[in-house]
């Protein structure tokens, strides 16, 4: 039995798609367990780049079973477009399964997402306006529409009518917008239902049976630790649980089934959207990292804010997810800098703190306490053994391990599958 959870250890965008794709070669089943199409994974396979939003990255291997778990909120239009995109690119889709308990993103969720962000003005969260937050709100309010409801015409019609009554009142009377039409949504979504019907299943049962049979199961998270609704930089967070514990809820498995937790962590730090960011570089160094790392969002295209590596965040991710191994990505992006910095603590009102603060008011005041390390000039993208890295690059990785207390089992030195240094077995 081997069940591995792969999570983001910063603010998302750590390169989880590449690591999922790399590990999926040895896995039998790949499960996406939370989030929606507000997330995006970029995978480079055989020299080709693929951008995925809802479908697990393991889909690029024809012999894998890929599962969209109950913790994901699904926009069926986006899912079908993604399947079409893969088909056009010549990818033969293997076995893709969708949890019958996953919730559906409806048109009114997208409308509401945009309206609410507009009203927030200077207090905006930085949502992608794709309806993810409102869909999770309906789920928590127990009025959400699930995949299994969509498969039943009468059940779907009943729930859609009730929800539209509530949402249209809000749109017309509060926001002064036009009401959405039942018939248009109903017919469109029934069409989606027929295209997806053959994929719908009790995914919790499928996953459990796979683990019991001794198959290797990889759980793929979206976003990152600091975007977790409970443990992230609230309110600048997503609406689900990207941490390792979210895999149990979002896939329907018990915690005793999990063997290892792999934390994907970038060799520096990035953040998309609003919120405090202690190590952010608002200078030419930050611009160079952004340029060299192609730091633009897979889903939104927004430029990512860039900064030095933050060991306080790394330790926090280890604590809340029980990370057993790190996969460090984009080490190659730091090539060419004479000096590198690692944040080892924060200074707040003259006091040095080493642990991540719970108060966002305090977090906004945090100033990074840095250690400086020599950089390297050599090209590392062709290196395949850790010992062949420049000494400064090895020391940089070793210092990250020392500060976090976790080994870097995988080190990525480029976007390709082959550009990965392996320092130990995962499966």
Beta strands, then each sheet from edge to edge (+ up, - down):
strand 1: 2-8
strand 2: 29-32
strand 3: 41-45
strand 4: 48-52
strand 5: 65-68
strand 6: 73-74
strand 7: 95-99
strand 8: 103-104
strand 9: 200-201
strand 10: 216-220
strand 11: 260-266
strand 12: 269-271
strand 13: 305-307
strand 14: 309-310
strand 15: 325-329
strand 16: 339-348
strand 17: 351-353
strand 18: 367-374
strand 19: 407-412
strand 20: 420-422
sheet 1: 9+ 7+ 5+ 2+ 10+ 1+ 11+ 15+ 19+ 20-
sheet 2: 3+ 4-
sheet 3: 6+ 8+
sheet 4: 12+ 13-
sheet 5: 14+ 16+ 17-
sheet 6: 14+ 16+ 18-
end
